[in-house]
């Protein structure tokens, strides 16, 4: 990562809306280690949009 690039984060609500998943599903993925989360203070969780996107796996076509 270069010095000029900034990491982007989004809330669970934003990630859920963007992907069509529920916040509860994202929390389960965080809990089981499938999705990394970042805490800012005692209550705020954020996720990296790239991590959320990488969690989604394309199914092979027939």
N, C-alpha and C positions, 0 to 999 in steps of 0.2 A: 504494500500500500504506500503510495507516495505521500509526501508531506502535505500536498495541496488537496488530496482527496479527503472527503469527510464521510464518515459512516452515517447512513440514514437509518432511522428507526421509526416504527409506527406503533400505535396503540393496538391492543387486541381487538377493539371494536373496528378500527380501520382495516386491519388484516382480515377480520371475519367478513366484513362487507365486501372487500375487494375480491376475496376468494370464494365467497358463498358458503363458507364454513361457519359454524357457530362458535361463539366465544368459549363455550364449554368444551368443544372439541379441541380448540387451540390450547386451552388449559390442560386437558388430558395429555396432549402431545408434549407439552412442556414438562408435565409431571413424570411421564415415562421416558423422557430424555430424547424424544424424536425431534423436538424443536427447542433451540436455545432461546432463552429469554434473558433480559437485562433489567435489573431493578434500579430505580431511581427513587430513593426514599423508601419508607416502610410499605407503601401501598401501590406504587406506580410500577407497572411492568411494561416493557417495550420489547418488540421483536424486530429483527432485521428483515425487511421485505424479501431480500434474496434468500434468506433461510426459509421463509414461508414458501416462496416459489419452488425452492429445491425440494421441499417436502412433498410437493405434488409430483406424481410419477405418471408419465404417459403410458397408457395401456397399448400393447401391440395391436395392430389392426389385423383382421383375418385375411 
